[in-house]
């Protein structure tokens, strides 16, 4: 049986359709970096929607792409519907947690395969939440309305010791913009181009 990708927006509920709020659109095409392999730095994709998402829907928000690299030590928000604790149930409503990005030296001390284009973040003090968990892969890392990262490998899953790995969106900005404009040149002008994540991080051109 053929499978269909469907983007659901306008609601914080993972399983419940909300009348006059929830908006759905099938995915027309998916674009993946040519050099993508597991554990590389381009762990992202772009998707084109078959139908436009309504810009006047107050329940659908848009995040900006980053113009500068992320700052270390800054507190960022992660949103997702992942497991509420290790081996626990998936959340039925969207959850938010706070993480702090760590510097490269500290990341390398935890992960030998850590490469440029990756970010790592975790709990570095008592005021910061723990890590995302399974089910949060693809979730956006947000600061001030800008998507700076994407959850790639939620290794900590609430751990106070082990941080998680994220994709640095700024490092893939060239590929994102080139792929988006190439899609527009192919006659996809009415479509929205989306950075693949659980929230639907939209780039409108």
Beta strands, then each sheet from edge to edge (+ up, - down):
strand 1: 6-9
strand 2: 23-32
strand 3: 45-49
strand 4: 64-65
strand 5: 75-80
strand 6: 95-101
strand 7: 118-122
strand 8: 140-143
strand 9: 146-153
strand 10: 164-168
strand 11: 193-195
strand 12: 201-203
sheet 1: 1+ 2- 3+ 11- 12+
sheet 2: 4+ 9+ 8- 5+ 6- 7+ 10-
end
